[in-house]
């Protein structure tokens, strides 16, 4: 490659799952460039479909970045092949990744962090406007150059509208688990730009607090927190964060994409306003208006009595209903967690046999046998972002009726894939319906009691204490 190309390789500077990156010298233009080469696993020699998909995904990174001429997105100069090796020549970025900046514990003010994230928003807004969703926003893919410019890199798993790769099966989890959105784990086919927005909010939360908003001691617990958990409000960890900024971050971390900002332009505007409010906003203290003196006779006390009793009963009833619903959800999650963990152990044992691990038909047969129970909607085995085997019943059902758990499949400490199981929520929905019915009857009773006591107080006056 060195003798026949315009690039002279200087040194290796990085390596990923499917690529190697070199620092090179562009002889023709006399500049430093980064050369990323596709590195295929020798075991894939006989798997032409898999090799083709990896090549398409590699070239897709080049196509995605090449379409985006923006100061906050890495520039691609050339795409080619030499001696059977596919490569991308791109802008060499002299700087540090956000991951390095966070790890170094270098002090950044809230304003400076938000300013960096505004640049990220600008780059991703431009990408979305050109039909490209990144899908793997994380600290290692964001570079801060020495001149203060932020660059977004690694569009290897980006989704491009009308791309040839989208015609392949592209409805599976991709990206880095801690920064992925809930829909990347539950409804991958429905992903749009708001998934990138969620990931960017996770990155911002981590930069501001030094902690991830969704993190558990195991992969399964982390996935559960991403799908169901609520983050600790960032101001509890870092009180210097303006209230408006906290509000913007939590909105961007909403589970339902419809509850987030619609675009990065909206998110960027909220971040800019939060800095301004943090600098100039001063809370005013208001004095409570003086209360008029109240008579202490029986007549004045009785009307307040039903209000107090009704309020106490209402709070108690709503608390009971909430606890009932949460208990039902907890029971289902516990049951799903136990069953999912056991299934993952079973498949871990099965895949110790290489003949089974490599035979997708056998794995699919086992999935069909395990899934043949009423409350299982789907089971999938995913390895290296590829769907290895699946079982699914009644595909027309909505995803909203499914509760999903995921567990790693491992053999002797080595992870061989991820087992995802979707349990139908029919039983849970019935229990929640009964709890809501109980709350409804209780509310009617409380209102009746309130009106009865109020009427009694109105028609049975008592003498006042003078």
Secondary structure, DSSP 8 states (H G I E B T S, - for coil): -TTTSSEEEEEEEEE-SSEEEEEEEETTTTEEEEEEEE---GGGTT-HHHHHHHHHHHHHHHHHHHT---TTB--EEEEEEETTEEEEEEE---EEEHHHHHHTT----HHHHHHHHHHHHHHHHHHHHTTEE-----GGGEEEETTS-EEE---TT-EETT-GGGGS---S--S-GGG--HHHHH-GGG--HHHHHHHHHHHHHHHHHSS-SS--SSHHHHHHHHHH-----HHHH-TTS-HHHHHHHHHHT-SSGGGS-SSHHHHHHHHHHHHHHHHH----------------SHHHHHHHHHHHHHHHHHHHHHHHHHHHHHHHHHHHHHHHHHHHHHHHHHHHHHTTSHHHHT-HHHHHHHHHHHT-STTEEEEEEEETTEEEEEEES-TTS-GGGEEEEEEEEEETTEEEEEEEEEEE-HHHHHHHHHHHHHHHHHHHHHHHHHHHHHHHHHHS------
